[in-house]
Amino acid sequence: MANYDLTQQTAPNLDRHLVFPLLEFLQERSLYPDGQILKAKIQLLNKTNMVDYAMDIHKSLYKTEDVPQDMIDRRAEVVARLKSLEESAAPLIQFLQDPESLKEFRADKQYNLHMLLENYKNFQSPLNQLQSRIWLMHWSLFIFFNHEGGRNGIIDLFLYDRTLAEKLNMTYDEAERWIVNLVRNSKLDAKIDSKSGTVVMEPNHVNVYEQIIENTKALSLRTYKYANLVLESAQVQTAV
C-alpha cells in the first residue's frame, strides 16, 4: 500500500496543520514504521512554536526523558516571545475585559479604530487587520469543518451582522457572493437571509428512506446490466 501513498508528493504543497492528519492516518494504517512517522512529525514541528509537543514525541520515539539542547533552547525562545506578547497586549486585553471600558466604543467604526490606535500603539492597522482576518479564515476552515456544528460556527464568526463586507474588504454584494460560493462548495442545504444577514446551514444527512431508494435504483441498474450480459452471451452461443 505504501507504494501508492502520495503524501510525500502532496505534503510540500500543504500547510503544516493539514499534514498532521495525513501522518496520523498513515500511522493508524501502519503503512510505514512507527518510528519513521514520529520522526516526520518532529521534523514538521521544528519551525513551529509547538515545542512541548515535539519534545513529547521525541521522548516517545527514543524512549527517554532527555531532549536535544536545540529543543530546550527553542522552548526558551518561544516562552520569552509569548511573555513579551502578553506584556505588550496586556493593556488592550484589560481594556476589552472591562465592561465599563467597553462603553467607550461607539457605532462609528472609524472612531473606535482611531481611539484604539491612539491609546494602544500595538493595535493593528487596517491593513494588518485584513491580513489577520484572512489568515483567521484560512486556519478556521480546518477547525470548523472538522467539528460538529462547525459550519454554522464559521458563518456566525464571519456573518454575525452586516459587517462581513468590511471584514473581507469587499462590497456587500461581493461578500454575499463569497458566502453563496462557500455554501455551494460545501454541498450543504443552506439558506441566506439577506435582510437579517444570517445563514442557516444544515448538513446533508440522507435519511433511511432515501438510502433505500438510492440503493434500490443502483441494484436495479446492476441487475439490468447483468441481464443484458446474459442475453448477449446466450445469443452468441446460439449463433455458434
SVG drawing of the C-alpha trace seen along z (x, -y; Angstrom):
<svg xmlns="http://www.w3.org/2000/svg" viewBox="-38 -59 60 82">
<polyline fill="none" stroke="black" stroke-width="0.4" points="0.0,0.0 2.9,-2.4 3.8,-2.3 0.5,-4.1 0.9,-6.7 1.1,-10.3 1.7,-12.0 5.3,-12.9 4.2,-14.5 1.2,-16.4 2.7,-17.4 5.1,-20.2 2.0,-22.0 0.0,-21.9 0.2,-23.9 1.6,-22.1 -1.7,-21.8 -3.1,-19.9 -0.1,-17.5 -0.7,-16.3 -3.9,-14.4 -2.2,-12.7 0.6,-11.5 -2.0,-10.4 -3.8,-8.4 -0.6,-6.8 0.3,-5.9 -3.1,-4.4 -2.9,-2.3 0.7,-1.2 1.8,-1.9 5.2,-2.9 7.3,-2.0 6.0,-3.9 9.5,-5.5 9.5,-6.9 6.2,-8.6 7.3,-10.1 10.5,-11.5 8.3,-13.1 6.2,-14.7 9.2,-16.1 10.5,-17.5 7.1,-19.1 7.2,-20.7 10.7,-22.1 9.7,-25.5 6.6,-25.9 6.0,-27.0 4.7,-23.6 8.0,-22.7 6.4,-20.8 4.6,-18.5 7.8,-17.9 9.6,-17.1 6.9,-14.5 7.2,-12.9 11.0,-12.8 10.7,-11.1 8.2,-8.6 10.4,-7.8 13.7,-7.4 12.2,-6.0 14.0,-8.7 13.2,-11.7 16.2,-13.6 15.6,-16.0 18.1,-17.7 19.6,-21.0 18.2,-22.8 14.7,-21.9 15.4,-23.3 16.8,-26.5 13.8,-26.8 11.4,-26.4 13.1,-29.2 12.7,-31.4 9.0,-30.6 8.3,-31.2 10.2,-34.5 8.3,-35.6 5.0,-34.6 5.7,-36.6 6.7,-39.6 3.5,-39.4 1.4,-39.1 3.0,-42.1 2.6,-44.3 -1.0,-43.3 -1.9,-43.4 -3.3,-47.0 -5.5,-46.2 -6.7,-42.9 -7.5,-44.6 -9.5,-47.3 -11.5,-44.7 -12.3,-42.7 -13.6,-45.7 -17.4,-46.2 -17.1,-49.8 -14.3,-50.5 -16.2,-48.8 -18.9,-51.6 -16.4,-53.9 -17.0,-52.2 -19.4,-53.8 -21.3,-52.7 -18.7,-54.6 -16.1,-52.1 -13.6,-54.8 -13.9,-56.4 -13.3,-53.1 -10.3,-52.4 -8.8,-55.8 -9.3,-55.5 -7.6,-52.1 -4.7,-53.3 -4.2,-56.4 -4.4,-54.6 -2.8,-51.3 0.1,-51.6 0.3,-47.8 -3.2,-47.8 -3.2,-46.6 -3.6,-48.9 -6.5,-48.3 -4.2,-46.5 -2.8,-44.3 -6.3,-43.6 -7.3,-42.5 -4.3,-40.2 -5.1,-38.7 -8.7,-38.1 -7.6,-36.3 -5.3,-34.1 -8.1,-33.5 -10.4,-32.4 -7.8,-30.2 -6.9,-28.4 -10.5,-28.3 -11.7,-26.3 -9.7,-23.3 -11.1,-23.6 -14.7,-24.4 -15.1,-21.9 -13.9,-19.1 -16.2,-20.0 -19.9,-19.2 -21.8,-22.3 -18.7,-24.0 -20.2,-25.0 -22.7,-27.1 -20.0,-28.4 -17.8,-29.8 -20.8,-31.5 -21.6,-33.1 -18.0,-34.2 -17.9,-36.0 -21.5,-36.8 -22.6,-37.9 -24.0,-41.0 -23.8,-43.1 -20.2,-44.0 -19.0,-40.9 -18.1,-43.0 -15.9,-45.3 -14.2,-42.3 -13.4,-40.9 -12.6,-44.3 -15.4,-43.7 -18.6,-45.3 -21.7,-43.8 -22.6,-42.1 -19.2,-40.6 -19.2,-39.3 -22.7,-37.8 -21.5,-36.0 -18.5,-34.7 -20.8,-33.2 -23.0,-31.7 -20.0,-30.1 -18.9,-28.8 -22.3,-27.2 -22.4,-25.7 -18.9,-24.3 -19.6,-22.8 -22.5,-20.9 -24.8,-21.9 -28.5,-22.6 -28.4,-26.3 -30.5,-29.4 -29.3,-33.0 -31.4,-35.7 -30.1,-39.0 -32.3,-41.2 -31.1,-39.8 -27.6,-38.9 -27.8,-35.3 -27.1,-32.0 -28.8,-28.7 -26.7,-25.7 -27.7,-22.1 -25.5,-19.1 -27.0,-16.8 -27.9,-13.8 -29.6,-11.3 -32.5,-9.6 -33.1,-5.8 -36.0,-6.2 -33.8,-8.0 -31.0,-5.5 -33.3,-2.6 -34.5,-4.4 -30.9,-5.0 -29.8,-1.5 -32.8,-0.1 -32.0,-2.2 -28.4,-1.0 -29.4,2.6 -31.9,2.3 -29.3,0.8 -26.8,3.6 -29.5,6.3 -30.4,4.7 -26.7,4.8 -26.2,8.4 -29.4,9.4 -28.1,7.8 -24.8,9.6 -26.6,13.0 -28.8,12.3 -25.8,11.3 -23.9,14.4 -26.9,16.6 -27.3,15.0 -23.6,15.6 -23.8,19.2 -27.0,19.8 -25.3,18.2 -22.4,20.5"/>
</svg>
